[in-house]
Amino acid sequence: MSMSSMGVGSGLDIRAIVDQLVAAERAPTANRLDRRERDVQTELSAYGKVRSALSAFQQQIGRLSNVDSFRAMNATSSNEDALGVSTSRDAASGRYDISIANLAQSQSLASTGFESRTEIVGGGSLTFTFGTIADDGDGLAFARDEERATHTIEVGENATLNDIRNAINAADIGVQASIINDGSGERLVLAGQDEGAASGFTIDVAADGGSRLNELAFDPEADDNSVDMIRRAEDAVLTINGLQVTRSSNDISDAIEGVTLNLKETTTANVRVDINRDTDAVVGQVQAFIESFNALQTELNDLTRYNSLTEQAGPLLGNATVRGINTQLRGLLTNPVQALEGNEVRSLADLGIMTKRDGTLEYDSAVCGMRWRRTSNKSARYSVPWG
């Protein structure tokens, strides 16, 4: 007899009754599994939040553990318009009086005036030789730089002023050519691309017959140049605490260790340069560490909190992994670094980082400032808590 036939004549839907009984029997187990699935999903989500917070904190620890974070130096100039200054971590604290007598500059020549840029000058060759042009007391003298190559540029017989300019620029020899109308005509202006006395140059010309290319020749020792030297290549000259310094560039990074000087104008009075430890940069690193730590601690607190009013527990309440993380964090805050035993700064507390009752941190700048002042004139290892 089938289950369907048992209900014949009785008016009962036996199949429906059986299905309901089976569903009722299954419901507690299904509900239990559903709750367990929700709990697991909630726990997995909580672990994801912990991982994210730990990753952000780890990145900040990496930045703070970099010794360079605590070696930042700050430089100031009393006259930024005349002298710019920047530093690296190799700089030492100090004060310098600097005066600028001369700026480094490149050589510049100007031809006689031509009627137009398209005027045919003629063909031949231009040979550029580099070196130093100096006044030896009897006039200008040229000393060739034997380490720098001589360059020869060929121009066609029907070369215009434009063509000559373009040929010089295309050769890329360290001389920039341009055409400027100064009111007397179109003048070919040749400017060295390098600063310093040794960046001067002469121009020898081998002109074709009938060519005016000879008008572009320049010999500083000759009296019959058609080309005017409108600016002579010169070195920068300055004094640092009374000591004269000469360099070929206005950007000087090898006079004071770890300091780059950018010469902008000559001066009639000393420019005061102060080099000090950049405490603002250090404080910024410490504060960023505290913010990152507090974000992590707040996340852990939220995930392990028990609310007695609502009787609701955080998804990771009592979790052994979270307890282990908290233990390690407390050790980070309180344990001294063995490598720094005997030094002024041995732990985070020595930098003014204090723990509040809820496990988060706060910064006491007075503690950090006091210890920083004591360590600012010592080797960097005395003022770095890690690394």
TORTI-78267 format. One record per residue: x, y, z of N, C-alpha, C in turn. Coordinates in steps of 0.2 Angstrom, whole numbers. Atoms other than C-alpha are relative to their C-alpha. Example, Ala and Ser with C-alpha at 12.3 -4.5 7.8 and 13.67 -1.06 7.14 Angstrom:
// residues 2
    npx    npy    npz   capx   capy   capz    cpx    cpy    cpz
      4     -6      0     62    -22     39      4      6      0
     -4     -6     -1     68     -5     36     -4      5      3
This chain:
// residues 387
    npx    npy    npz   capx   capy   capz    cpx    cpy    cpz
      4     -6      0      0      0      0      4      6      0
     -4     -6      0      7     17     -5     -3      5      5
      2     -5     -4      7     32      6     -5      4     -2
      6     -4      3     -5     41     -5     -6     -4      1
      7      4     -1    -18     27     -4     -2      0      7
      3      0     -7    -18     28     15     -4      6      2
      5     -6     -1    -27     45     14     -6     -1     -4
      6      0      4    -40     39      2     -6     -1      5
      6      0     -3    -57     42      9      0      3      7
      0     -3     -7    -51     50     25      0      8      0
      0     -7      1    -49     67     18      7      3      2
     -7     -3     -3    -31     69     25      5      0     -6
     -6     -1      5    -16     75     14      6     -3      4
     -5      3     -4     -4     62     21      7      3     -2
     -7     -2      2     11     68     10      1      7      3
     -1     -7     -3      9     86     16      2     -1      7
     -1      1     -7      8     80     34      7     -3      1
     -7      3     -1     24     70     32      5      5     -2
     -5     -5      2     33     84     23      1      5      6
      0     -4     -6     29     95     38      4     -3      6
     -4      3     -6     35     83     51      7     -1     -2
     -7      1      2     51     80     41      4      7      1
     -3     -7      0     54     99     40      1      2      7
      0     -1     -7     50    101     59      6     -3      3
     -6      4     -3     63     88     63      7      3     -3
     -6     -3      2     76     96     52      1      7      2
     -1     -7     -1     73    114     57      5      2      5
     -5     -2     -5     83    114     73      8     -1     -2
     -6      1      3     98    107     64      2      5     -5
     -2     -5      5     97    119     49      1      6      3
     -1     -7     -3     95    134     61      7      0      3
     -6      0     -4    110    128     71      6      1     -6
     -5     -1      6    120    127     54      0      7     -2
      0     -7      3    114    144     48      3      4      5
     -3     -5     -5    119    152     65      8     -1      0
     -7      2      0    136    143     64      3      4     -6
     -2     -3      6    138    149     46      1      8      1
      0     -7     -1    134    167     51      6      2      5
     -5     -1     -5    146    166     66      7     -1     -3
     -6      1      3    160    159     55      1      6     -5
     -1     -6      5    157    173     42      2      6      4
     -1     -5     -4    157    186     56      7      0      2
     -7      1     -3    173    179     63      5      1     -6
     -4     -1      5    181    179     46      1      7     -2
      0     -7      1    176    197     43      5      4      5
     -4     -3     -5    184    201     60      7     -1     -1
     -7      1      1    200    193     56      3      4     -6
     -2     -4      6    200    203     39      2      7      3
     -1     -7     -2    199    219     49      6      0      4
     -6      0     -4    213    214     61      6      0     -5
     -6      1      5    224    209     46      1      7     -3
     -1     -7      3    221    226     38      3      5      4
     -3     -5     -5    225    236     54      7     -2      1
     -7      3     -2    240    225     57      5      2     -6
     -4     -2      6    246    229     39      2      7      0
     -1     -7     -1    244    247     41      5      2      5
     -4     -1     -5    253    247     57      7     -2     -2
     -6      3      2    267    236     50      4      5     -5
     -3     -5      5    270    249     36      3      6      4
     -3     -6     -4    272    263     49      6     -2      4
     -5      2     -4    283    253     60      7      0     -5
     -5      1      5    294    250     44      3      7     -1
     -2     -7      1    295    269     41      4      3      7
     -3     -3     -7    299    273     60      6     -4      1
     -6      4     -2    312    259     61      6      2     -5
     -6     -2      5    322    267     46      4      6      4
     -4     -5     -4    336    276     55      0      7     -4
      0     -7      4    335    290     41     -5      4      3
      5     -4     -3    319    295     49      2      5      6
     -2     -4     -6    328    302     64      7      4     -2
     -6     -4      2    343    309     54     -2      6     -4
      2     -5      4    333    322     45      3      7      3
     -2     -6     -2    341    339     45     -4      6     -3
      4     -6      2    334    357     43      5      5     -1
     -4     -5      2    343    371     34     -4      6     -1
      4     -7      2    338    390     34      6      5     -2
     -4     -5      3    346    404     25     -3      7      2
      3     -6     -2    344    422     31     -1      4     -6
      2     -4      6    343    428     13     -1     -5     -6
      2      5      5    334    415      2      0      3     -7
      0     -3      7    334    427    -13      7     -1     -3
     -7      1      2    353    426    -13      3     -7      0
     -3      6     -2    357    409     -6     -5     -5      2
      5      6     -2    346    393     -6      5     -5      3
     -4      5     -3    352    379      5     -5     -6      2
      4      6     -1    346    361      7      5     -5      3
     -4      5     -3    353    346     17     -2     -7     -1
      1      7      0    355    327     18      1     -2      7
     -1      2     -7    356    316     33      7      0      2
     -7      0     -1    375    317     32      2      7      3
     -2     -6     -2    375    335     37      0      0      8
      0     -1     -7    380    341     55     -2      7      2
      2     -6     -2    373    354     65      5      6      0
     -5     -5      0    382    371     63     -3      6     -3
      2     -6      3    381    389     58      6      3     -4
     -5     -2      5    390    397     43     -2      7     -2
      1     -7      3    392    415     37      3     -1     -7
     -2      1      7    393    415     18     -1      6     -4
      1     -6      4    396    429      6      1     -2     -7
     -1      3      7    395    427    -13      3      6     -4
     -3     -6      4    407    438    -23     -1     -1     -8
      1      1      7    404    430    -40     -4     -6     -2
      4      5      2    391    419    -48      4     -4     -6
     -3      4      6    397    405    -60     -5      1     -6
      4     -2      6    391    409    -78      4     -3     -6
     -2      3      7    393    402    -96      2      6     -4
     -2     -5      5    401    411   -111     -5      1     -5
      5     -2      5    391    420   -123      3      5     -5
     -3     -4      5    396    427   -140     -6      3     -5
      5     -3      4    386    438   -152      3      2     -7
     -2     -2      7    389    440   -171     -1      7     -2
      2     -6      3    388    456   -181     -7     -1     -2
      6      1      2    371    460   -187     -1     -1     -7
      1      2      7    364    452   -203     -7      3     -1
      6     -4      2    349    460   -213     -6     -5      2
      6      5     -1    338    444   -211      3     -7      2
     -2      7     -2    338    427   -204      1     -5     -6
     -1      4      6    337    420   -222      5      2     -4
     -6     -3      4    352    430   -228      5     -6     -1
     -5      5      1    364    418   -236      7      3      2
     -6     -1     -3    380    418   -226      6     -3     -4
     -5      4      4    390    405   -236      2     -6      4
     -2      7     -3    398    388   -233      7      0      3
     -6      1     -4    413    381   -224     -1     -4      6
      0      4     -6    417    374   -207      1      5      6
     -1     -3     -7    416    380   -189      3     -5      5
     -4      5     -4    428    372   -177      0      4      7
      0     -2     -7    424    374   -158      5     -3      4
     -5      3     -5    438    372   -145     -2      3      7
      2     -2     -6    434    373   -127      6      0      5
     -6     -1     -5    445    379   -112     -2      6      4
      1     -6     -4    448    394   -101      3      6     -3
     -2     -6      2    448    412   -106      1      5      6
     -1     -4     -6    457    423    -93      4      6     -2
     -4     -6      1    465    440    -92      7     -1      3
     -7      1     -3    484    438    -90      4      6      2
     -3     -6     -2    487    456    -87      2      4     -7
     -2     -3      6    492    459   -105     -6      0     -5
      6      1      4    474    455   -112     -2     -7      1
      3      7     -1    464    439   -114      5     -5     -3
     -4      6      3    473    422   -116     -5     -6      1
      4      6      0    465    405   -120      5     -6      2
     -4      6     -2    471    389   -112     -5     -6     -2
      5      5      2    463    374   -120     -1     -6      5
      1      6     -5    455    360   -110      1     -6     -4
     -2      5      4    464    345   -117     -5     -6      1
      4      6     -1    451    333   -110     -7      1     -3
      6     -1      4    437    340   -120      1      1     -7
     -1      1      7    435    336   -138     -2      7     -4
      1     -6      5    436    349   -152     -6     -3     -5
      6      2      4    420    349   -163      0      5     -7
      1     -4      7    419    354   -182     -7     -1     -3
      6      1      3    403    358   -190      0      3     -7
      0     -2      7    401    359   -209     -7      3     -2
      6     -4      2    389    371   -217      0      0     -8
      0      0      8    384    371   -236      1      7     -2
     -2     -7      3    389    385   -248     -6      5      0
      6     -5      0    371    393   -248     -3      0      7
      3      0     -7    369    392   -229     -2      6      2
      3     -6     -2    358    405   -222      2      1      8
     -1     -1     -7    359    412   -204     -4     -5      4
      4      6     -3    345    400   -200      3     -6      0
     -3      6      1    354    386   -207      6     -1      5
     -6      1     -4    370    389   -197     -3     -1      7
      2      1     -7    360    391   -181     -3     -7      1
      3      7     -1    351    374   -184      5     -5      0
     -5      5      0    367    365   -188      4      0      6
     -3      0     -7    375    371   -172     -4     -4      5
      5      4     -5    360    365   -162      0     -7     -1
      1      7      2    359    349   -171      6     -4      2
     -6      3     -2    377    345   -167      1     -2      7
      0      2     -8    374    345   -148      7      0      3
     -7      0     -2    391    350   -144      1      4      7
      0     -3     -6    387    360   -128      0      8     -1
      1     -7      2    384    377   -137     -7      1     -3
      7     -2      2    366    384   -139      0      6     -5
      1     -6      5    363    395   -155     -7      2      0
      7     -3      1    349    407   -156      1      7     -4
      0     -7      4    345    423   -167     -4      5      3
      3     -6     -4    341    439   -158      1      6     -4
     -1     -7      3    337    456   -166      0      5      5
     -1     -5     -5    344    469   -155     -1      7     -2
      1     -6      3    339    483   -166      5      2     -6
     -5     -1      5    355    483   -176      0     -5     -6
      0      5      5    351    468   -186     -1     -7      4
      0      7     -2    349    449   -184      7     -3      2
     -7      2     -2    363    443   -173      0     -8      2
      0      7     -3    368    425   -170      4      0      6
     -3      0     -7    371    422   -152      1     -7      2
     -3      7     -2    381    407   -146      1      0      8
      0      0     -8    379    403   -127      3     -7      2
     -2      6     -3    389    389   -118     -5     -3      4
      5      4     -4    378    376   -110      2     -1      7
     -3      2     -7    390    373    -95      3      7      3
     -3     -6     -4    395    386    -82      7     -2      2
     -7      1     -3    412    389    -75      5      2     -5
     -5     -4      4    428    397    -81      3     -5     -6
     -3      4      5    434    381    -90     -5     -2     -6
      5      1      5    418    381   -101      0      5     -6
      0     -5      6    424    395   -113      2     -4     -6
     -1      3      6    426    392   -131      3      5     -6
     -2     -4      6    434    399   -147     -3     -3     -6
      3      2      6    428    397   -165      5      2     -6
     -4     -1      6    440    394   -180     -5     -1     -6
      4      1      6    432    396   -197      5     -1     -6
     -3      1      7    437    389   -214     -5      1     -5
      6     -2      4    426    398   -226      2     -1     -7
     -1      1      7    423    394   -244      1      7     -3
     -1     -6      4    427    408   -257     -6      4      0
      5     -5      1    416    423   -256     -5     -1      6
      4      2     -6    408    416   -239      1      6      5
      0     -5     -6    404    428   -225      1     -4      7
     -1      5     -6    407    413   -213      5      3      5
     -5     -3     -4    423    422   -207     -2      5      5
      3     -4     -5    412    434   -198     -2     -3      7
      2      3     -6    408    421   -185      6     -3      3
     -6      3     -4    426    417   -180      1      4      6
     -1     -3     -7    431    421   -162      7     -3      3
     -6      2     -3    449    421   -155      1      6      5
      0     -5     -5    450    430   -138      7      4      0
     -7     -3      0    469    434   -141      1      4     -6
      0     -5      6    465    443   -158     -3      6      1
      2     -7     -1    461    461   -160     -6      1     -5
      4     -1      6    450    459   -176     -6     -4      0
      5      5      0    436    448   -170     -7      4     -2
      6     -3      2    419    452   -179     -5     -2      6
      4      3     -6    411    442   -164      1      4      6
     -1     -3     -6    408    451   -148     -1     -5      6
      2      5     -6    410    441   -131     -4      5      5
      4     -4     -4    396    448   -122     -1     -3      8
      0      2     -6    398    437   -107      6     -6      1
     -5      4     -1    414    428   -101     -1     -6      5
      1      6     -5    414    410    -93      4      1      6
     -3     -1     -6    417    412    -75     -2     -5      5
      2      4     -5    418    402    -59     -4      4      6
      3     -3     -6    408    405    -43      5      1      5
     -5     -1     -6    418    413    -29     -4      2      6
      4     -2     -7    411    414    -11      5     -2      5
     -4      1     -6    418    414      6     -5     -4      5
      4      3     -5    412    402     20      4      0      6
     -3     -1     -6    416    407     37      8      3     -1
     -6     -3      1    430    418     30      5     -4     -5
     -4      4      4    437    404     19     -2      1     -8
      2     -1      7    437    408      0     -1     -7     -4
      2      6      4    429    394    -11     -2      2     -7
      1     -1      7    429    393    -30     -3     -7     -3
      3      6      3    418    381    -40     -3      2     -7
      2     -2      7    412    380    -58     -7      0     -1
      7      1      0    394    378    -53     -3      5      5
      4     -4     -6    381    389    -43     -3     -5      4
      2      6     -4    375    372    -36      6     -3      3
     -6      3     -3    388    367    -23     -2     -5      5
      1      5     -5    387    351    -14      6     -3      4
     -6      3     -3    405    347     -9      4      5      4
     -4     -5     -4    410    362      1     -1     -1      8
      2      2     -7    400    358     17     -3     -7      0
      2      6      1    397    340     20     -8     -1      2
      7      1     -1    379    335     18     -5      6     -2
      4     -6      1    374    353     13      1      2     -8
     -1     -2      7    370    359     -5     -2      8      0
      0     -7      1    372    378     -8     -3      2     -7
      2     -2      6    362    386    -22      1      8     -1
     -2     -7      1    370    403    -27     -5      3     -5
      5     -3      4    357    415    -34      2      7     -2
     -2     -7      1    364    433    -32      7      1      4
     -5     -2     -4    380    441    -26     -2      4      6
      2     -4     -6    380    449     -9      5      5      2
     -4     -5     -3    387    464      0      1     -2      7
     -1      2     -7    385    456     17     -1     -8      1
      0      7     -1    386    439     25     -8     -3      0
      6      3      0    371    427     23      1     -6      6
      0      4     -5    368    417     39     -3     -7     -2
      3      7      2    365    398     36      0     -4      7
      1      4     -6    359    387     51     -2     -7     -2
      2      7      2    359    368     50     -1     -3      7
      3      3     -6    349    360     64     -3     -7     -1
      4      6      1    341    343     67     -7      2     -1
      7     -1      1    324    343     60     -5     -4      4
      4      3     -5    314    339     75     -8      0     -2
      7      0      3    297    343     66     -1     -7     -4
      1      6      4    300    328     54      0     -6      5
      0      5     -5    304    317     69     -6     -1      4
      6      0     -4    289    322     79     -6     -2     -5
      5      2      5    279    319     63      0     -7     -1
      0      8      0    285    301     62     -3     -3      6
      3      3     -6    281    298     80     -7      1      0
      7     -1      0    264    305     79     -4     -4     -5
      3      4      5    260    295     63      0     -7      3
      0      7     -4    266    279     73     -6      0      5
      5      0     -5    254    284     87     -7     -1     -3
      6      1      4    240    286     75     -2     -7     -3
      1      6      3    243    270     67     -1     -6      5
      1      5     -5    245    260     83     -7      1      3
      7     -1     -3    229    268     90     -6     -3     -4
      5      3      4    219    263     75      0     -7      1
      0      7     -1    225    245     77     -3     -2      7
      2      2     -7    222    245     96     -8      1      1
      7     -2      0    204    253     94     -4     -6     -4
      3      6      3    200    239     81      0     -6      4
      0      5     -5    206    226     93     -5      0      5
      5     -1     -6    196    233    107     -7     -1     -2
      7      1      3    180    234     96     -2     -7     -1
      1      7      2    182    216     91      0     -5      6
     -1      4     -6    185    209    108     -4      3      6
      4     -3     -5    173    220    118     -6     -4      2
      7      2     -3    158    214    129     -4      5      3
      5     -5     -2    143    225    131     -4     -3      5
      4      3     -6    135    221    148     -7      2     -1
      7     -3      0    120    232    144     -4     -4     -6
      3      4      6    116    223    127      1     -8      1
     -2      7      0    124    207    132      3     -3     -6
     -3      2      7    133    207    115      7      0      1
     -8      1      0    151    200    113      2      2     -7
     -3     -1      6    163    205    100      2     -6     -3
     -2      6      3    167    192     87      6     -4      2
     -6      3     -2    184    189     94      1      0      7
     -1      0     -7    181    190    112      3     -7      3
     -4      6     -2    193    178    121      4     -3     -5
     -4      3      5    202    174    105      7      0      2
     -7      1     -2    219    167    108      5      4     -5
     -4     -3      5    227    175     92      0      8      2
      0     -7     -1    221    193     97      4      1      7
     -4     -1     -6    228    190    115      7      0     -1
     -8      0      1    245    186    108      2      6     -4
     -1     -6      3    244    201     97      1      6      5
      0     -5     -5    240    212    112      7     -1      5
     -7      1     -4    255    204    122      6      3     -4
     -6     -3      4    267    208    108      0      7      0
      0     -8      0    261    226    107      2      3      7
     -2     -2     -7    263    228    126      8      0      0
     -7      0      0    281    222    124      3      5     -4
     -3     -5      4    285    234    110      0      6      4
      1     -6     -3    279    248    121      5      1      6
     -3      0     -6    288    243    137      7     -2      0
     -6      3      0    303    233    133      5      4     -3
     -6     -4      3    320    242    130      3     -4     -5
     -4      3      5    330    239    115      7     -2      2
     -7      3     -3    345    228    120      6      4     -3
     -6     -4      3    356    237    107      1      7      2
     -1     -6     -2    353    253    115      1      1      7
     -2     -1     -7    357    249    133      5      4      1
     -5     -5     -2    366    263    142     -1      6     -4
      1     -6      4    360    276    129     -6      4      3
      6     -4     -2    348    290    132     -7     -2     -2
      7      3      2    334    283    122      1     -7     -1
      0      7      1    330    265    124     -6     -3     -1
      6      2      1    312    263    122     -5      5     -2
      5     -5      2    296    272    116     -1      5      5
      1     -5     -6    293    279    133      5      5      0
     -6     -5      0    310    288    131     -1      5     -5
      1     -5      5    303    297    116     -7      4      2
      6     -3     -2    287    303    126     -6     -4     -2
      6      4      2    275    289    120     -2     -3      6
      3      3     -6    264    285    134     -6     -4     -1
      5      5      1    251    271    136     -6      3      4
      6     -1     -4    233    276    141     -4     -6      3
      3      5     -3    221    266    151     -3     -5     -5
      3      5      5    212    259    136      5     -3     -5
     -5      3      4    228    253    128      3      4     -6
     -2     -4      6    230    267    115      6      5      3
     -6     -4     -1    245    279    115     -2      8      0
      0     -8      1    247    298    118      7      2      0
     -7     -3      0    262    309    115      1      6      4
     -2     -5     -5    271    319    128      6      4     -4
     -5     -4      4    281    332    117      6      2      5
     -5     -2     -5    290    338    133      5     -5      1
     -5      5     -1    298    322    136      5     -1     -6
     -3      1      6    303    319    118      5      6     -1
     -4     -6      1    310    337    117      6      1      4
     -5      0     -5    320    336    133      6     -5     -2
     -5      5      2    329    320    127      3      1     -7
     -3     -2      7    331    326    109      5      5      1
     -5     -6     -1    340    342    115      6     -3      3
     -6      3     -3    351    331    125      4     -4     -5
     -3      5      4    355    319    111      2      3     -7
      0     -3      7    355    332     96      7      1     -2
     -7     -1      2    374    334     96      4     -6      0
     -4      6      0    378    316     98     -1     -4     -7
      1      4      6    379    302     85     -7     -2     -1
      7      2      1    363    297     77     -2     -6      3
      2      7     -3    363    280     85     -2      2      7
      2     -2     -7    360    289    102     -7      3      0
      7     -3      0    344    296     96     -5     -3     -4
      5      4      4    336    282     87     -2     -6      4
      2      5     -4    325    270     96      0     -7     -4
      0      7      4    326    256     82      5      1     -5
     -4      0      6    338    251     69      7      0      2
